[in-house]
């Protein structure tokens, strides 16, 4: 669905494509030697399936948290961006201008998404005061969380951070707060996977 420019939020739960499985396996291969403390995931199938190859390789469970699920696109789920812009013109215009406070039709604001994402991160940082923890989530959710952690206006999440599928973002939590050490890195993927359209 990423390649089709279709809204795919928490209301849809498709399985990973063959390419998505290949990306998950490439990530596991590249990061299996990293000493992991824990692995957390959105409960949506595509996220759990992304986390599973690494979890299997390092012998850790995938701990699912509802707060890590993708944004709720409401009535827009499963519909292309062009159709949404035509059918819900005014709501789409408001959401495009400021999704922090303007939700998709019957959906969720970025502010609400950011709150539930940061609630989970706070839980994780309380449980693990050092070491590497993997969080597997979704494109909008990750970008909103980056805004929350790095002090960027949440309403600009679509315009400040890229988050192609299969990418890795690394945040270090130190004495001066969160530090972005990598954003949307895809160096673990081969050229074919990086070149897929719409990713």
C-alpha positions in Angstrom: 0.0 0.0 0.0 3.0 2.3 0.5 3.7 2.1 -3.2 0.1 2.9 -4.1 -0.2 6.1 -2.1 -3.1 4.8 -0.2 -3.8 5.8 3.4 -2.9 2.7 5.5 -3.5 3.4 9.2 -4.4 1.4 12.3 -7.7 0.5 10.7 -6.1 -1.7 8.1 -3.9 -4.7 8.9 -2.4 -6.1 5.8 0.4 -8.6 5.8 3.9 -7.7 4.7 4.6 -8.0 1.0 7.4 -10.2 -0.2 9.5 -7.1 -0.5 8.6 -6.1 3.1 9.7 -9.6 4.3 13.0 -9.2 2.5 13.5 -5.8 4.2 12.8 -7.3 7.6 15.2 -10.1 7.0 17.9 -7.6 5.7 17.5 -5.6 8.9 17.8 -8.8 11.1 21.0 -9.8 9.2 22.5 -6.3 9.6 21.6 -5.9 13.3 21.7 -9.3 14.8 25.2 -8.8 16.3 23.9 -5.7 18.2 23.3 -6.4 21.9 19.6 -5.9 22.3 17.8 -5.5 25.6 14.3 -5.7 24.3 12.1 -5.6 21.2 8.8 -3.7 21.2 6.3 -3.5 18.3 3.0 -2.1 17.2 0.4 -4.9 17.3 -0.4 -4.6 13.6 0.7 -7.6 11.6 3.1 -5.7 9.3 5.0 -4.4 12.3 5.1 -7.7 14.2 6.3 -9.4 11.0 9.1 -6.8 10.6 10.3 -7.4 14.2 10.1 -11.2 14.1 13.2 -12.0 12.1 15.5 -10.1 14.5 13.6 -11.4 17.5 14.1 -14.9 16.4 17.8 -14.3 15.6 18.6 -12.9 19.1 16.2 -14.9 21.2 13.9 -12.1 22.5 10.1 -11.9 22.5 8.3 -9.2 20.5 6.5 -7.2 23.2 3.4 -5.6 21.5 2.1 -2.2 22.6 -1.2 -0.7 21.3 0.4 2.8 21.7 2.8 2.0 18.9 0.1 1.4 16.3 -0.1 3.6 13.2 -2.2 6.8 13.2 -5.9 6.2 12.8 -6.9 7.6 9.4 -10.6 7.0 10.1 -12.7 7.1 6.9 -9.6 7.6 4.7 -8.1 4.2 5.4 -7.6 2.2 2.3 -8.4 5.1 0.0 -5.9 6.9 -2.3 -4.7 10.4 -1.4 -6.2 11.7 -4.7 -9.6 10.3 -3.9 -9.5 11.6 -0.3 -8.5 15.1 -1.5 -11.6 15.1 -3.8 -14.1 13.4 -1.6 -13.2 15.2 1.7 -11.8 18.3 0.2 -12.2 20.7 3.2 -11.1 18.2 5.8 -8.2 17.1 3.7 -7.1 20.7 3.3 -7.3 21.4 7.0 -5.4 18.1 7.8 -2.7 18.9 5.2 -2.2 22.4 6.7 -2.0 21.2 10.3 -2.6 17.6 11.2 -1.6 18.3 14.8 -5.1 19.5 15.6 -7.1 18.5 12.5 -7.7 14.8 12.2 -8.6 12.8 9.1 -12.4 12.3 8.9 -13.3 10.3 12.0 -9.6 9.7 12.6 -6.9 10.8 15.0 -4.9 14.0 15.5 -1.2 14.0 15.4 -1.3 15.4 19.0 -3.2 12.3 20.2 -0.8 10.0 18.3 2.2 11.7 19.8 0.8 11.3 23.3 0.3 7.6 23.0 3.7 7.1 21.3 5.6 9.1 24.0 3.7 7.2 26.8 5.2 3.9 25.4 8.6 5.4 25.1 8.5 6.6 28.7 7.4 3.1 29.8 10.4 1.6 27.8 12.9 4.1 29.2 11.8 3.3 32.8 12.2 -0.4 32.1 15.6 -0.1 30.4 17.8 2.7 31.6 20.6 1.7 29.2 21.3 -0.5 26.3 19.7 -1.0 22.9 15.9 -1.3 22.5 14.2 -1.8 19.2 10.8 -0.2 18.5 9.0 -1.2 15.4 6.2 1.1 14.4 4.9 2.9 11.3 5.7 5.8 9.0 3.5 8.5 10.4 3.9 7.3 14.0 7.7 7.4 13.8 7.7 10.9 12.3 5.3 12.2 15.0 7.5 10.6 17.7 10.6 12.2 16.3 8.8 15.6 16.4 7.9 15.0 20.1 11.4 13.9 21.1 13.3 16.5 19.1 11.2 19.6 19.8 9.7 20.0 16.3 6.2 21.2 15.7 4.1 18.0 15.5 1.9 19.6 12.9 4.9 19.6 10.5 5.7 15.8 10.9 4.9 15.1 7.2 7.3 17.9 6.1 10.3 17.6 8.5 11.2 13.9 8.5 11.3 11.3 5.8 10.5 7.7 6.8 10.6 5.3 3.9 9.5 1.7 4.6 12.3 -0.5 6.0 14.3 2.4 7.3 16.1 2.7 10.6 16.1 5.7 12.9 18.4 5.8 16.0 17.7 8.0 19.0 20.2 8.1 21.9 18.9 9.2 25.3 21.6 11.1 27.2 22.1 13.7 29.8 21.0 16.5 27.4 17.9 14.7 26.1 17.2 12.7 23.0 19.8 12.9 20.2 19.1 11.7 16.6 22.1 9.6 15.6 20.5 8.4 12.4 17.2 9.2 10.6 15.6 7.1 7.9 18.8 5.1 7.2 18.4 2.3 4.6 22.0 1.3 4.2 21.1 -2.3 5.4 19.0 -2.8 2.3 20.3 -3.8 -1.1 20.0 -1.5 -4.1 16.9 -3.4 -5.4 15.0 -2.9 -2.2 16.0 0.8 -1.9 14.9 1.5 -5.4 11.4 0.2 -5.1 8.9 3.0 -6.1 6.9 4.6 -3.4 9.1 3.6 -0.5 
